[in-house]
């Protein structure tokens, strides 16, 4: 008489991921490890045996959001494990939510997995253990057609307003052959856009003295320029190069070397550079490089080499000691720099940051006023730049395709090469074919524009 063995139902894990793209990559890696251990993923609180909350601890507002998310998870499920940047301050979490099962810090993958095993032991047995485990790139929290490629952890800077080194440690670069192997797998699996991220992409490999590794039969240095050049050689299964977008690029001199790669079509003509301010006095107080005049010259040179390059940056207004003269200097610099995309933040004290002890704090009302003035300037610049694109044809990567309206017309949303997901503008397409799918890269005739977005149709 034969008997039938019933495999146990896998334990289910829910995930709430907060914060920056680097934290999102951490969440993907944690879930990949857990699925390799036999866990299934739950899309809601009710079906989860345990819920992970990956927190952000950079600003007080982010901490409040993290605490609120933990509270919601506890109310809806009751079995919660906390990880991420705010996890470095476990006491503040337990003070508000003493019932959490465990707290671990940023990118502590082994510790998180261990706590999940303790809270909800995996259902694997002698039969399940024989099932081949998924590859490292299998679990993604982003759409299939774009992926974040994290090249390092931590940061060697000591900016006065930032506590990232305290949360994530000093710079720790990944092996370049491991990064390139991951990128190759992602592109083979359907990724059409790679977003290179870290705390300081330009410093990649400094901690390893830019050691060389063998890749495809030749040595490559652990260096941003070598990485960029090799990523430019990748091809999709259809034989086309994926978009490769560089984020968090400090303007070190060697950044000049990647601009020709953009002009050659090997890299997406886009740089995300965290300038933070322009006034030499404020930059010095921030403990940031104060070379704003030279940056203007370099921006001009980059645009001469690659006219299509888009520069995005972020700025802090209301830093302690910022005078009206400092702020006027910043506005004038922005007029000269003509950046394509700009984000702004009102200065917010962060527990443990050196800036908290600086004299002459800027009143909140003045921060708001300066923030509004800065956004008015940058929106005007953006509107003029986007208006100049009306009538031109641009490649656009499709993010979402809508349902037919009452007339049967289908709309879609995508992005130009000047637009990173979540943080920049979009391209809204009208009357697209039903066969259009997310990840398709199409040529678009730009018909209209506003201060942030473009509108057009397929050519």
N, C-alpha and C positions, 0 to 999 in steps of 0.2 A: 504493500500500500504506500503510495507516495504522499508526501506532506508538502504543504506550501508555506514558505517562509514570507511573512509580511514585513517589509522594511519599515522601520519606525518613521513617523512623520518628522521632518526636520524642525528643529527649533527656529523661531523667526526673530529677526532683529530689525527694529525700526531705527531710522537715522534722521536727525535734524542737524543740518550743516549750516553754520553761520560764518560770516566774515569773508575774507578775501579768497581769490582763486587758489592761493597756496594751501589754505585750509580745506578747500574743496578737493584738492588732490590728496591730502591726508585722508579725507573721508573715503575717497575711492579706494585707497590702499588698505584701509582698515576693513572695508566691506569685502574686498577681494580676498584678504586673509581669512575672514570669517566664512565666506562661501567655500573656500578650499577646505575648511574644517567641517563642512556639512551643514552650515546654517543657510536658511532661506531669508530673503528680504521681505519685510512687511511694508506695504505702502501706506499703512495707517496705524494709529495707536492701538486700536482694538485687537488687531491680529498679532501684535508683537509680544514675545515672551520677555523682551527687555528692549529699552529704547536708549540709544546713544545720542547725546547732545554734544556736538563739536562746537565749542564756544570761541568767541572773539574777545580779547581783553585789551585791545589797543587804546580805546577811548572809554571814558566813563559812560557815554551813551551806548557804546557797544556792549559794555558790561551789563548795563541795565537790560538791554535786549536779550542778552544771554541768560540772565537770571529769570526774565519773563518766560523765555522758551523752556527753561528747566522746570519752572512752575507749571506751565501748561502740560508738559510731558508727565509730570508727577500727577497732576489732576486727572489726566486722561488715561494713564496707564499704571502709574505707581511704582514701576521698577525702572529706575533711571541710572545710567552711568554717564558721568561727565568727563569730557576730554577737551583738548585744545588749549589755546593760549591762556584763557582765564583759569584753566586748571592748575596753572602754576601757583595760584593763590587759593588753595583748597579751603583755607579757613574762612575766607569771605563767602564762598559758596555754601559751605556747611552752616554758616551763621544764619543764612536766609533759608536754606533748604536742607536741614539736618537729615532728612530721610533719604537723600540720594545714596545709592548703593556703593559707589566708588567715585573717586576723582583722580584723573591722571593728567599730565601736562601735554604740551604740544609735541607732535610727531613721536609719541611714545607708543608705537604700534604694538610691541610685545606686551606692554602693561595693559593696554586696552583689551586685547584679545584674551589675556589671562583673566581679567575681571569678568568678561562676558562668559567665559568658560565656567567661572565660579558661580555666576548668577543664574545661568541657564546652560547646564552641561550639554555638550553636543550630543546628537542622537546617533553618531556614527557607530558602527559595529563591524564585525568581520566581513560583511557583504558590502556595506557602503565604502569601507576603506579601500576596496579594490577599484572603485570608480575613478577614472583619470581626473586629475584636478585641473581647474581652468587656468589659463595663462594669466600673467600679471596684468595684462591690459584688458581683461574681460569685463570688469565692472566699471561703468562710466556714469557719472552723475550729470554730465553735459549731454547735449544732443549728439547723435552718432557722427555728425559731419565736422565737429570741431572738438579739439582736446587741448587741455593745458599740459605743458611739458615742463615739469619742475626740475631745474638743473642744480640747485643748491639749497641749503638751509642756512638760516642765521645771517648775521651781518657784522662787519668789523667797524662800522661807523659808530660814533657816539653823539648823534644829533641830540640837541638839548630837549627837544619836544617828544622824543621817541624812547620806548622801552623794549623795542624788538630784540636787541641783544640779550636783555634780561629774560625775555620770554622764550626765545628760540636759540639763544647761544651765539657763539662766533660763527663766522663763515665756515661751512662744511660742504665742499663741492662734491657732486656725484662723479663717478668715473665717466669719462666722455664716451667710452665704448658702450657703457650701460645706457646712457642717455640716448645715443644714436640707435641702439637696438630697440629701445622702447619706441622711439619716433618711427622707426621703420615698421614695427608691428602695428602701431596705431594707423599709419597711412594704409598699410595693407588691409586693415580691417574696416576701412571706410572713412577715416578722417581726411577731410579736405582742407582743414586749416589747423595749423599748430600754433599755439600761443605759448611762447617761451617765457617762463616766469621764475622769479627768485626774489630775494630781498635786494640784491644788487647784481644784476646780470653782467654788468661790465667787469665785475671783480671775479667772475667765474675762474676758478683754478689758482687764484692767488695763494690759497692755503696749501695747495699741493705743489707749489712752484711750477705750475703749468706742466705737470708731468705728461709724457707722451704715452699713448696706448695704440696698439695695432688695430686698424679698422679697414676692412676690405683690402688687405694686403699692403697697406701703407701706414706710417705713423701719423697720428693726429694729436695735437697738444690739447690739454685741458684749458682752453682759452676761448673767449667769446668769438673771436674772428674765425678760428678753426671750426668751431661748432657751427657758426652761421654758414660757412662755406660748404660743410658736409650736409647740413640740412637742405641747402639749395640743390643738392644732387638727388634728393628723394623724388620718386615718381609714384603716382597712384597706379592702381591696376590698369587704368586706361592709358597710362603713359604720360600723364600731364603732371607738372609740378604742383604740389600743394601750396597753399598760402602759408608763409612762415612769418609770424608777427613777433617782434621783440618788445618785451615790457620791462619796466623798472631799469632802464639803461642810464646809469650815471655818465655824464659827458666826459669821460676820460679821453685822452688823445687818441687811443687806438680805436675809438668808435668811428673815426673818420674812415677806417678801412672797410667798414661794412656798407658804406653808401654806394660805392661802385657795384656791389653785389645786388643792390636794389635796382640800380640803373640797368643792370644786365638781366633783370627778371628772375634772379635766383632767390631773392627775399622780397616780401611784401614791403612796398615803400612806405614804411610807418615806423616811427620811434616814439615810445612812451618814456619821457624823461622827467623825473621828479625835481623840477627846479626849486619849488617851494617859495621862493621870493626872488627879488632882483636887487634890492637895496643892499650895498656892501655892508652897511652897519648892522642890518637885521640878519643878514646871512652869517656874519661873524658871531652874533649873539646866538644864532641857531647852531653854531659850530658846523657850518656848511661852507663849501668852497665859494669864494666871492670873486668869480671871474665873469661877471655878467656881460661886460663889454666884449670880451673875447668870444663868448657864446654867440653873440649877435653876428660876429664875423664868420663863425663856423656855420651858423644857420644859413647865411648867404652862400657860402661855399657849397654846402650840401645841396641847396636848391639849384645851384648851377650844374652840379653833377647829375642830380636826379630831380628834375622839376616837379615830378608827381609826388615827392615825399610829403607825407603828412606828419606833423609833430603834435603830439598831445602832451599836456603836462598838468600838474596840480599845484596850487598855491595856498599858503596859509595867510589869512588876514587876522589882524589883531594880536600878533605875537607880542609878548610883554616888551614894552619900550618902543614899539612901532609908533613913529610920529606921523603927522600929516605929511611932512616932507618925504619920509620913507615911503609912504603909500603912494604919493604922487609920482615918485621915482618908479615904483612898480608899474603904475598905469602907463607912464610914458614908455617904459621898456616893453610892455605888452603891445603898444601901438607900433613900435619898431619891429618887434619879433614876429608879429602877425602869425601867431600859432593857430593851428587848424582846430584843435580841440582843447578846451580848458575846463578843469574842475577846480572848485575853490572850497575851502574849509575855514570855518571860524576857529581860531585857536581855542583849544579845550585842554585844561590841565589834566595830566595823566599821572596817577599815583606812581611815584618813583622816578619821574622825569626831572632832569636838572632845571628845566625851564620854570618849574613851579616856584623856585626861590628867587627868580629874577625880579628886579624892581619895576615900578611903573606899569602895572597891569592895565590893559585897555578895557574901558567899560563895555559891558555887553551891548548897550545901545549903539556905541560907536563901531563895534565889530559888525553889527547888523547893517549899519549905514555903509561901511566900507565894502562889505560883501556885496550889497546891492549895486554899488557903483562899479565894482570890478566885473560883476556879471553883465552889467549893461554894456561895458566896453567890449568884453569878449563875445557877447552875443551879436553885437554889431559887426565885429570882425568876421565871425562865423557866417553870419547872414550874407555878407558881401562875397566871401569865398565860395559859398554854396551857390549863390546867384550866378556866379561866373561859370558854373558847370552846366547851367541850363542850355540845352541844345547840343551838348556833347554826348558821346557814347562811353559808358563805363562798364567794366566787369563787375558783376554783383553776385555774391554768394547768397543763396536762398536759405532763410531760416525757417519760414513757416508758410504754408499754403492754406488759404481759407476755404470755406465752403461756398458753393454757388449762391448768389443772391437771388432775389425774385426774378430778375431778368436773365439768370443763368450765368452772369459774369462772375469770374473768380479773381480774387485779389491775393496778393502774396506780400510778404515782408522779407527783406534781405538787408545786406550791408555791402557798402563799397569797400575798397581796400583801405580807405581812410577811417574805417569804423570797426573798432573792436567790439565784441559782444558785451552787452550789459552796461557799458560805460560811455559809448559814443552814440552817434546818430544812426538812423535807419534809412532804407530806401523802400518806399511803398510802391508796389507795382499793381497796375490795373489790368484787367482782362487777360489773365495768363491762361495757358492751356491746362487742361485737367491732368496732363501727364507730367507737369512740373513737380519736382519733389525737393524737400530739404536737402541741402548739400550740392544741388546743381549750381554751377557757375555759368551765368548767362550774360549776354551783352544787353545793356539797357540804354535807351535814349532818355536822357533827363529832360522832363517837360516842365518841372516847377521845383521850387525850393522855398524853405522857410529858414528860421535861424538855426535849426538843428538837423533837419531831415531833407531828403530828396524825394521826388515823386516822378515816376516814369512808366515806360512800357518796354516790353521786349522788342528788339529790332528784328 
